[in-house]
Amino acid sequence: MSVRVGIVGGGMAGLAAAAFLKHEKELGADVCYTVLEKGERPGRKLLMTGKGRCNITNRKAASKLKEGYHEAGNYIYKALKAFDPDSAVSFIEEILGVPLKEEENNRMFPVTDKAKTILDAFEKYIGPESIVTEFNCEDVDIDDDGVVLTAEDGRRAIVDVVILACGGKSFPATGSDGSGYELARSFGHTITPLVPALVGVDVASEDRLFTAAVSGVSVSAGANLYYDSRKQAATAGDVLFTGRGVSGPAIMELSRDIPRDIGQRDGWIEIDFAPYLTDEDFDEEFTKLIDSKPDTKLTTLASNYVPRSVAENLGVRAGVTELYASGTVREKRKAYEKEIKHLTLHIENAPDYKDAYVTRGGVSLKEVDRETMRSKLSDRMYIIGEMLDIDGVSGGYNLQACMSEAFIAVKNILI
Ligand SMILES: Cc1cc2nc3c(=O)[nH]c(=O)nc-3n(C[C@H](O)[C@H](O)[C@H](O)COP(=O)(O)OP(=O)(O)OC[C@H]3O[C@@H](n4cnc5c(N)ncnc54)[C@H](O)[C@@H]3O)c2cc1C
């Protein structure tokens, strides 16, 4: 008799699982499968990925790629090796018929530059008959018939094996509102603390005067996160200033380390616009510059390190906008240097899930077998995708994780 597989959630992880099951069926496996998606259509988040272009994977070797999954790197390595980015590219190009192209930092996109091309191809390959929409799964139960999946409206699906692929809590408007965690919890799974990750940060109103003044400017810089006066995390890369605060890859990277109660505690992000120089070396270099150009405005000299608009607005913070090099006293120079090397932006509130690209935390990895994605608490349950306590850096890592996990789950189901 066919193995019946029910996949709860029609995001990247669920769609990938269904596509791999279809492929195995074409190769002769006796299996039937259904995606049960609570929304009116699957893949709503997928359509938003890569700014609508879908950065579907990152063509690095699995051994390098695993470094982008933080604490979960070793855990996910098995899955990444079993279905690596090259395998993903082959599957998408040859089986789904979507040509891909490589961009900076090994990021892969569809040639059409449209996420819809990827979603349409998955849906077409899986087949509309295998995707049930508006099925908000509220209960998973195991009885003599098998695994019983019950929707909010009372509809039921009975399967032999369930794959939970309900996503995390980020961008809840796309359907991933965290309700999937309850399904896992009902089987005894632990959910590790959840944090919005890969998200921009709002800063306090007095610091927003600066960020709003240079809104849209992106600068390569060092960025450190402080909480209760202690350094919590450090990164480097592009920092983008916005009307509300800071964003860009370096800040998004830090966001997973922002404690939820930071709004009530003293927390800030410190930006270093010259991270390649120590404070002492910077002071020496800047002092020499000041001495060599007495008739130049201090803010013009700072343009050696930061874009002009940033130099001007850091000058406002340090109170040096009208100063010429010749008239610069030590105290003013030091104040300006502090803004350039240690720009301190206080964090108003912890970021919100509604803006976060991914959720840090999720179903504890201790309870899911990394070779198969099978729950250690139920033989008939697999858990994949963002529901798990795995979050990757930006650049195609998170979608690749979904595909790799789906692949090993399907392989194990069909053994
Ligand atoms: C704006 C944005 C841009 C991004 N860009 C990229 C990118 O370019 N590259 C990249 O690698 N990653 C990117 N990510 C991250 C990536 O999109 C996610 O990590 C990934 O899509 C997660 O897939 P998933 O299938 O686990 O969950 P989701 O895509 O969230 O899908 C879960 C699905 O399950 C459904 N569901 C939930 N609960 C139930 C239930 N009880 N019953 C039935 N259905 C349910 C939801 O409706 C949803 O459709 C981006 C994220 C965002 C928000």
The ligand as an SDF file (V2000), in Angstrom:
LIG
                    3D

 53 58  0  0  0  0  0  0  0  0999 V2000
   11.1440   39.4270    3.3950 C   0  0  0  0  0  0  0  0  0  0  0  0
   11.9160   38.1340    3.4750 C   0  0  0  0  0  0  0  0  0  0  0  0
   12.9220   37.8880    2.5490 C   0  0  0  0  0  0  0  0  0  0  0  0
   13.6550   36.6980    2.6280 C   0  0  0  0  0  0  0  0  0  0  0  0
   14.5870   36.4430    1.6680 N   0  0  0  0  0  0  0  0  0  0  0  0
   15.2580   35.2730    1.6930 C   0  0  0  0  0  0  0  0  0  0  0  0
   16.1280   34.9150    0.6240 C   0  0  0  0  0  0  0  0  0  0  0  0
   16.2200   35.6240   -0.3840 O   0  0  0  0  0  0  0  0  0  0  0  0
   16.8170   33.7500    0.7310 N   0  0  0  0  0  0  0  0  0  0  0  0
   16.6760   32.9170    1.8070 C   0  0  0  0  0  0  0  0  0  0  0  0
   17.3440   31.8670    1.8390 O   0  0  0  0  0  0  0  0  0  0  0  0
   15.8110   33.1910    2.7920 N   0  0  0  0  0  0  0  0  0  0  0  0
   15.0900   34.3380    2.7520 C   0  0  0  0  0  0  0  0  0  0  0  0
   14.1840   34.6050    3.7350 N   0  0  0  0  0  0  0  0  0  0  0  0
   13.9350   33.5900    4.7870 C   0  0  0  0  0  0  0  0  0  0  0  0
   13.1040   32.4400    4.1840 C   0  0  0  0  0  0  0  0  0  0  0  0
   12.0790   32.9830    3.4030 O   0  0  0  0  0  0  0  0  0  0  0  0
   12.4750   31.5460    5.2590 C   0  0  0  0  0  0  0  0  0  0  0  0
   13.4710   31.0990    6.1620 O   0  0  0  0  0  0  0  0  0  0  0  0
   11.8120   30.3250    4.6180 C   0  0  0  0  0  0  0  0  0  0  0  0
   10.8910   30.7390    3.6350 O   0  0  0  0  0  0  0  0  0  0  0  0
   11.1050   29.4800    5.6540 C   0  0  0  0  0  0  0  0  0  0  0  0
   10.3800   28.4820    4.9780 O   0  0  0  0  0  0  0  0  0  0  0  0
    9.4000   27.5270    5.7810 P   0  0  0  0  0  0  0  0  0  0  0  0
    8.7520   26.6610    4.7630 O   0  0  0  0  0  0  0  0  0  0  0  0
   10.0920   26.8670    6.8990 O   0  0  0  0  0  0  0  0  0  0  0  0
    8.3350   28.5060    6.4310 O   0  0  0  0  0  0  0  0  0  0  0  0
    7.3160   29.5200    5.7310 P   0  0  0  0  0  0  0  0  0  0  0  0
    7.7880   29.9770    4.4250 O   0  0  0  0  0  0  0  0  0  0  0  0
    7.0100   30.5190    6.7620 O   0  0  0  0  0  0  0  0  0  0  0  0
    6.0580   28.6090    5.4360 O   0  0  0  0  0  0  0  0  0  0  0  0
    5.2720   28.0500    6.4560 C   0  0  0  0  0  0  0  0  0  0  0  0
    3.9040   27.8030    5.8670 C   0  0  0  0  0  0  0  0  0  0  0  0
    3.1470   27.0380    6.8040 O   0  0  0  0  0  0  0  0  0  0  0  0
    1.8270   27.5420    6.8440 C   0  0  0  0  0  0  0  0  0  0  0  0
    1.2770   27.1850    8.1480 N   0  0  0  0  0  0  0  0  0  0  0  0
    1.6870   27.6330    9.3590 C   0  0  0  0  0  0  0  0  0  0  0  0
    0.9660   27.0400   10.3300 N   0  0  0  0  0  0  0  0  0  0  0  0
    0.0860   26.2070    9.7160 C   0  0  0  0  0  0  0  0  0  0  0  0
   -0.9350   25.3220   10.1870 C   0  0  0  0  0  0  0  0  0  0  0  0
   -1.1770   25.1880   11.4770 N   0  0  0  0  0  0  0  0  0  0  0  0
   -1.6570   24.6130    9.2540 N   0  0  0  0  0  0  0  0  0  0  0  0
   -1.3980   24.7490    7.9170 C   0  0  0  0  0  0  0  0  0  0  0  0
   -0.4520   25.5740    7.4270 N   0  0  0  0  0  0  0  0  0  0  0  0
    0.2930   26.2930    8.3190 C   0  0  0  0  0  0  0  0  0  0  0  0
    1.9720   29.0380    6.6380 C   0  0  0  0  0  0  0  0  0  0  0  0
    0.7900   29.6110    6.1440 O   0  0  0  0  0  0  0  0  0  0  0  0
    3.1170   29.0760    5.6140 C   0  0  0  0  0  0  0  0  0  0  0  0
    2.6380   29.0680    4.2910 O   0  0  0  0  0  0  0  0  0  0  0  0
   13.4030   35.7690    3.6770 C   0  0  0  0  0  0  0  0  0  0  0  0
   12.3900   36.0230    4.5940 C   0  0  0  0  0  0  0  0  0  0  0  0
   11.6440   37.1840    4.4880 C   0  0  0  0  0  0  0  0  0  0  0  0
   10.5230   37.4210    5.4670 C   0  0  0  0  0  0  0  0  0  0  0  0
  1  2  1  0
  2  3  1  0
  2 52  2  0
  3  4  2  0
  4  5  1  0
  4 50  1  0
  5  6  2  0
  6  7  1  0
  6 13  1  0
  7  8  2  0
  7  9  1  0
  9 10  1  0
 10 11  2  0
 10 12  1  0
 12 13  2  0
 13 14  1  0
 14 15  1  0
 14 50  1  0
 15 16  1  0
 16 17  1  0
 16 18  1  0
 18 19  1  0
 18 20  1  0
 20 21  1  0
 20 22  1  0
 22 23  1  0
 23 24  1  0
 24 25  2  0
 24 26  1  0
 24 27  1  0
 27 28  1  0
 28 29  2  0
 28 30  1  0
 28 31  1  0
 31 32  1  0
 32 33  1  0
 33 34  1  0
 33 48  1  0
 34 35  1  0
 35 36  1  0
 35 46  1  0
 36 37  1  0
 36 45  1  0
 37 38  2  0
 38 39  1  0
 39 40  1  0
 39 45  2  0
 40 41  1  0
 40 42  2  0
 42 43  1  0
 43 44  2  0
 44 45  1  0
 46 47  1  0
 46 48  1  0
 48 49  1  0
 50 51  2  0
 51 52  1  0
 52 53  1  0
M  END
$$$$
